[in-house]
């Protein structure tokens, strides 16, 4: 509470009492339907007798006048936007925003991951990895709902406890890290993505090859492959190259395009002495990432060869994704062992497919 103009201790706004004083309430929520962590605010202006004369609230980063909100037994009654917690004076005032709110609670749920663009993040008190952002988004996409826009007051047992801002501010960073630790354990997700190279990332028709050694010195990428690994890394996926051929081929091709170091592991038949579909190729890739064998059914293998990539992935219990971009090899499985779980025509379709797979886990 302040009786003089002052800076809000918990927001970016200046507080200017409209009467004798203004009281700031900071509302903490573990989750917003768009991201982990949310703070909203209510500012209550009172006269010298302590009676409410005006109320303001926060809505999506802005401060709004809540003139017209009810006052019950000397306390203002405000309403929280479903899923987003923005403060409104009444359901009637909120009604023009119902369509937007329904979209945010449904198809746009989970768009923002962990909320770190705030003073706690600026000070380094909360941090989140790319994986943390993805897991938070997956949780919230699973939590998507259709708002009923039916409002009721909380029961006494549901009333939120009150604490001084200093105490809440000291508690928030630990609370966020606890929530992040929880989603790492509780949200089903893919552990890794294995990628082939030829006609999956690189265009085999453009290969420049030494006919005596079979080593490829250069090749173009297929359309969409240039940014794929960066897009996957930005979402926190762990990547392994699982490819048949001499190591030098893949060092040359992927190195030429700056992609070699995007892979956490490189499992190459020329090193192992066996080629796909041999199980050792996939087991070695799991081990290289420190994943146990039972994690195989949470790992995706993407390749263009039904006989090698898809059959090998299926027999190793991985999730097989057939890349159909090239017609250089057959698209018709010889038997059930070569039938892919999923298929894509273009490599840029992979990130969205991975999300759909994770949401189905």
N, C-alpha and C positions, 0 to 999 in steps of 0.2 A: 504494500500500500504506500502511496505517496500523496502528500498534500501540495507538493510543488511540481512544476514541470521537471521531468527526469527521463533518463534513458531506461527503457525496459530492460530488466536484468536477464530476461530469457528469450527476447526476440529482437528484431532489428528496428522496432518502432520506438518513437518518442511518446511518453505518456504526458498528457496535459489534462489535469482534472477539470471537469465541467462544473464541479461544485466544490465541496469541501475536500474531497479526496477521490482517488481512483484506486480500486483494488484489482490487481492482476492475478488471474488464475491460469496456470499452465496445465494443460491436459495431456497426459502421457498415454500413448497406446503402443503396445508391442508391434502391432501390424496395421498397416494401411493395405487395402486390397492391391495397391500398386507396388508397395515396397515394405521392407522390414524397417520399423521405427517411424513413429509419427508424433509430432507435437502440435497441438492447437492451443488457442488462447481465448479467454473471455476477460473483458475489462468492464468492471462495474463501477459506475460513477455514483457517488452518494453525496447527499447534502449534509449540513452540520448535524442534523438529527439522525443520520445514518440511513435515511430512506433512499431507495434507488431512484435516480433521476435520468439515467441513460445507461445503455449497455452497448458494447461493441464486441465483435468476435473476429476470429481469423478464418479466412477461406482461401485455401490454396496459395498461401504466401502473401495475401493482402488483408488489410483490416477493413471491416465493413460495419456500418451502423446497424444495430439490431432494434431500432425503434419499432415499437409495437409488440415486442415480446411480452408474454404474461409475467406478472410478479405474484408469487404465491407465498404468503406469510413472510413478506419482506425479502424474498429471494427471487431473482429472475429465473424464468424457465426457458431454456434454449434447447435446440434439437441438433443432433449429430447427423451429418450426411451419411447414409449407409455406405459402409466400406471405406469411405474417405475421411470421415470425422470432421469435415468442415462445419463450422457453427452457423446455424440458421435461427431466425426468430420464430418460425412456425413452419409446419408442413405446407401451408398455403404459399408462403414465400418461396419455399423450395421447389414447388411444383413445376415452374418453367425449366428447371434443371433435371427433371426426372429422366429424360431420354439420355442425357449425357452421363448421369450417374449410373444408369443401367448398363450403358456401354462400358464404363470403367470397371464395373463389378463383374462383367461378363467377358466379352472378347478381348478387352484390353487389360485384364487382370494380370498382375505380375510383370508389368513392363519394365520396372525400374530396379529390381533386385534389392540390394541393401542400400539404404539411404545414407550416404556418407558426405553429401554436399551440404554440410552444416558445420557449426562451430566445433563440434566434437571431432568431426573428420578433419577439419582444417588444423586443429591442434594435434592431430595424430593420436587422439584418445580412442578412436574406433577405426579399425581397418578391415577391409574385406578383399579376398582374392577373387579372381575371375570365377573360380568354382563356387565361392560363396554367393556371388551375385546370381549365378545360374540356379543354384539350389533354392535360393529365396524365391526366384521367379517361378520355378517349378512348383514349389509349395503353394504359391498364391494362385497360379493357374489352376491347380487342383481345387483350390478353395473358391473358385469363381461361383457366383450365385446370381439369382434374379431378385432384386429387391422387391419386397412387398409394399414398402412405403407405409407400413403400419407402425406407429410409434407408441411407446409406453414408458412410464417412469420406472427407473430401477427400484427394486425392493431395497429395504434397509440393509439387508445382508450383502447386496451387490454394490452398495455405495463405495466409491473409490476413497481410499484413505487420503488425508491431506498431509502435506509435508512442506517445510520451507524449501524455496527454490534451491538454495545451496545444497541441501540434502539430496534433492532429486537430481541435481546436476552431477553430484558426486556418484550417485547410484547408476545413472544411465549408461556410461561406458561399459561397466561390468555386466549390466543387463543385456546389452547388445551382443557382447562377446559370448554370453551364455546362450542366447538365442541362435547365434551362428554355430556354436558347437553342437547345439541340438539338431539343427537341420542337416549338419554333416552326417549325423548318425541316422536320422529318421526319414529323410527324403530319398526314395529310390531314385537311382540315377545310373547313367553309364559310366563305367570306370575308365574306358579308353576307346580310342578309335584306331584301328589298323588300316593302313592304306597301301594298295599296290601302286605301281608307278606307270608302267606302259599302258596307254589308252585309258588310264584312270586319272593320271596327272599329266603325263607327257604324251604327245602325239607320236605314235610309233612310225607313222608314215614320213616323218621329218627326221628320223634318226640318221646321224652320220656315224657309220660303224667301220671299225677296222676288221676286215674280213678274216684276218689271220688270228686275231685274238677274241673276236666277238665283243670287244669293248666299244661302247658307244661314246663318242667324244662330245656330241651335242644333240639336242632335240628341242623342238618347240613345245610349249605347254598347250594342252587342249583349252578351248574357251572356258573361262570361269575358274581355271585352276590357280591362276596367279595369286589371288587373294584368299583362296579357300583355307589354307592352313592358318593364316592370320585370323580369319573369321572364327575358326574353331578354337584357336588358342585364346581369343578374346572372350570366348564363352567358357573357358576353363577346361576344355577337353585335353586329355593327355594323348599324344600322337605317337604311333610307331609305324615305321616303314617296314612292310613285310613283302619282299620282292625277290623274284628269281633272276639270277644273272650274276656277273662279276661285280664286286663292290665298286670298282672304278667307274662302271657305267652310271651308277646312281650318284656317286660323288660328282661326276661330270655334269649330268643333266640337272640335278637338283641344286648343285652348287652354282651352276651357270645362272639360275633364276633366283638365287638367294633363299632356297627352301630347305636345304640340307639340315641346317641347325634348328629348324622348326620342329624336328622330330626328336623326341626324347630317347628313342631307341631305334636302331637300324638292324633289322634281322634279314640277312641276305643269304640266299642259297649258296652263293660262291664261297661264303665263309663257313657254312655249316656242313656242306657236302651232301645235303638233301634239298629237294625242291618241293614246293607245294604240289599236291595236297598233303604232304607228309606232316603228321601231327607235331613233329619236333619244331617246325617253323613257327607254329602258333604258340606252343608251350614255351619256346625260347623267348618269344615276344612278351608273353605274360610275365615270365621270370625277370626279364630285363626291366620291366616297370615295377617289379616288386609285388605283383599281384598273385594271389594264390590260384590254384587251378579251378576252384569253385567260383571264381569271379568270371569265368569264361562267358557265362550266359548274360553278363552285363557288359560285354565288349562287342563292338561292331567291327566286321571286316568288310572293306569295300574293294571290289576288284572287277575286272572285265572278263575274266576267264572262268566259265562254269566248271570246267574240269579241274582247275587248280584252285582258284580263289574260293569259289562257292562250295565245292565239294569238301575242300579242306576245312573251311570254316564250319560247315555243318557237322562234320565228323569230330571236330574239336569242341563242339557245343557253343560256338560263337554265333552271334546274330549276323547272318550273311546279307550283304547288299550288293546286288548285281548292277554294274555300271554299263548301260546299254548304248553309250555314246557312239562307239565304233561297231561296224559290222564285219570287222576283220576276222572275228571268231563267231562261232555259232551262238545264237540266242535260244536254242532249243535244248533243254536238259535231256541227257540220254536216259536218266532214271531219277528216282526221288532224291538220291544223294546229291544231285546237281541242281536241285530246285531251290532258288533263293528265297529267303524270308521276305525280302523287299527288293525293289528295283527302282532305279532312277535313270532318266534319259540324259540329264545334264548334271555336272558335278556341283553347280551352284545350288541344286535342289537338296544337297545333302544336309546342311544345317537345319532346315525345317523338318526334314525326315527324322533327324536325330531327336529333335524336340518331341515329335509325335511318338517316337519309340519310348522316350523317357516318361512321357505322360501316361503311357500304357503299362509301365512296369508295375 
